[in-house]
Amino acid sequence: TKYLLMFGVAEDHDSNPIKTGIGKLKTKGDAKFVSVNPVRTGYSAVADEWLGITPGTDGLFVFALIHELLKAEKVDFDYLARYTNAAWLVIQDDGAADNGLFARDDEGNPLCFDVKTGALDSSTNPDIEPALVGAHKLDDGRTAVPAFQLMAERYLGDDCTPDNVADKCGIDAVSYTHLTLP
């Protein structure tokens, strides 16, 4: 681990293995430990950096981090395409019972769009190169887009910028860029 970003953690357990892990990180000295917590006690007191976030705003803070990571393209897109559901196609059919659900093949496997073949394929096929963006036509004529595209559209919006969440989170907008762009 080179960078540990920890959000508020229950610190009242003597056997908590997190204590051992943080101790090892601090001893090695080559990792940065940042604590995001309203109070600077316990783990936050030994962190290399402490961000005193307003209670209950963790989600907004993470949205802004995602915004900055996407904007700076500091995301492992290959990993997302290969090992997560980011490439799975989400049905876009307002009013339909399955709107917003994953499109699936006849065997129930989630579908993705294979860039190599230019066709829909099962996400379980190990030989595909799944697309993370783009509108794709399903066999029934409806449109579906990768889950990653929906996430990116949501988090790249103005309501997720560090400037727009800073006051609610109680953390200066510069902190977001500082955390994500070493």
C-alpha positions in Angstrom: 0.0 0.0 0.0 1.3 3.4 -1.0 -1.7 5.5 0.1 -4.3 4.6 2.7 -7.5 6.8 2.9 -9.5 5.7 5.9 -12.9 7.0 6.8 -14.3 7.1 10.4 -13.7 3.7 12.1 -14.9 2.3 15.5 -11.7 2.3 17.5 -12.9 0.8 20.7 -11.7 -2.8 20.1 -8.3 -3.8 21.5 -7.9 -6.6 19.0 -8.7 -4.4 16.0 -6.3 -5.7 13.2 -6.4 -2.2 11.7 -4.1 -1.0 14.4 -1.5 -3.7 13.4 -1.8 -2.8 9.8 -1.4 1.0 10.4 1.6 0.3 12.7 3.3 -1.7 9.9 2.6 1.1 7.3 4.0 3.7 9.7 7.1 1.6 10.5 7.9 1.0 6.8 7.5 4.8 6.2 6.8 4.6 2.5 3.0 4.9 2.6 0.9 7.9 3.3 -2.0 7.5 5.8 -4.9 10.0 5.5 -7.8 9.9 8.0 -11.2 11.4 7.1 -13.1 11.7 10.4 -14.9 14.5 12.3 -12.7 14.0 15.3 -8.9 13.7 15.5 -8.6 10.9 18.0 -7.3 7.3 17.7 -6.3 6.5 14.1 -6.7 10.2 13.1 -4.2 11.2 15.7 -1.5 9.1 14.1 -2.4 9.8 10.5 0.0 11.7 8.2 -2.9 13.9 7.3 -6.3 14.4 9.0 -9.4 15.8 7.3 -12.0 16.9 9.8 -15.1 16.3 7.7 -18.6 17.4 8.8 -20.5 14.3 10.2 -22.8 12.6 7.7 -21.1 14.1 4.5 -18.8 11.2 3.7 -20.8 10.3 0.6 -20.5 13.9 -0.8 -16.8 13.9 -0.1 -16.3 10.6 -2.0 -18.4 11.9 -4.9 -16.1 14.8 -5.2 -13.0 12.5 -5.1 -14.6 10.4 -7.8 -15.2 13.5 -9.8 -11.5 14.6 -9.5 -10.2 11.1 -10.3 -12.4 10.8 -13.4 -11.6 14.3 -14.6 -7.9 13.7 -14.2 -8.2 10.2 -15.8 -6.5 8.7 -12.8 -8.6 5.5 -13.1 -7.5 2.0 -14.0 -9.9 1.6 -16.9 -8.5 -1.8 -18.0 -9.1 -3.1 -14.5 -12.7 -1.8 -14.4 -13.5 -3.3 -17.8 -12.0 -6.7 -16.9 -12.8 -7.3 -13.2 -15.8 -5.3 -12.3 -19.4 -4.8 -13.5 -18.5 -1.3 -15.0 -18.9 -2.7 -18.6 -22.2 -4.4 -18.0 -24.9 -2.9 -20.0 -27.8 -1.1 -18.3 -31.2 -1.0 -20.0 -32.3 2.5 -20.9 -36.1 2.2 -21.5 -38.1 4.8 -19.4 -41.3 3.3 -18.1 -40.3 -0.3 -18.7 -40.2 -2.7 -15.7 -36.5 -3.5 -16.4 -35.4 0.1 -17.0 -32.1 0.6 -15.1 -31.4 -3.1 -14.8 -28.6 -5.1 -16.4 -29.3 -6.5 -19.8 -28.8 -10.2 -19.9 -28.4 -13.0 -22.5 -30.7 -16.0 -22.7 -28.7 -17.8 -20.0 -29.0 -14.9 -17.6 -25.4 -13.6 -18.0 -24.9 -9.8 -18.0 -24.2 -8.4 -21.4 -21.5 -6.1 -22.5 -20.3 -4.7 -25.8 -17.2 -6.3 -27.1 -15.0 -3.6 -28.8 -13.0 -6.3 -30.7 -16.0 -7.9 -32.4 -18.3 -4.9 -32.4 -21.1 -7.0 -31.0 -22.9 -7.8 -27.7 -21.5 -10.6 -25.7 -21.7 -12.3 -22.3 -19.6 -10.5 -19.7 -18.4 -13.9 -18.6 -16.5 -14.5 -21.9 -12.8 -14.1 -21.0 -11.8 -13.3 -24.6 -13.7 -10.0 -24.9 -12.6 -6.4 -24.7 -15.5 -4.7 -23.0 -16.5 -1.1 -23.7 -16.9 1.3 -20.8 -18.9 3.9 -22.8 -21.3 4.1 -25.6 -25.0 3.5 -26.4 -25.5 0.0 -27.7 -28.6 -1.5 -29.3 -30.0 -4.7 -27.7 -31.5 -7.6 -29.7 -35.0 -6.3 -28.9 -34.1 -2.9 -30.3 -33.8 -1.0 -27.0 -30.7 0.9 -26.0 -28.3 0.0 -23.2 -25.2 1.8 -21.9 -22.3 0.5 -19.7 -22.7 1.0 -15.9 -19.4 3.0 -16.0 -20.9 5.6 -18.4 -23.9 6.2 -16.0 -21.5 6.6 -13.1 -19.2 8.9 -15.0 -22.1 11.1 -16.1 -23.4 11.3 -12.6 -20.1 12.1 -10.9 -18.7 14.4 -13.5 -21.8 16.6 -13.0 -21.5 20.1 -11.4 -23.2 18.9 -8.2 -20.2 16.7 -7.4 -17.4 19.2 -7.9 -15.2 19.9 -4.9 -16.3 23.6 -5.0 -19.9 22.6 -4.7 -19.6 20.1 -1.8 -16.8 21.9 0.1 -19.1 23.9 2.4 -21.3 21.0 3.2 -18.3 18.7 4.0 -16.4 21.4 5.9 -13.3 20.7 3.9 -11.6 23.2 1.5 -12.0 22.3 -2.2 -8.3 22.3 -2.6 -8.1 19.2 -0.3 -9.8 17.1 -3.0 -7.2 17.9 -5.6 -4.4 17.5 -3.1 -5.6 14.0 -2.2 -6.2 12.7 -5.7 -3.4 14.3 -7.6 0.0 13.5 -5.9 
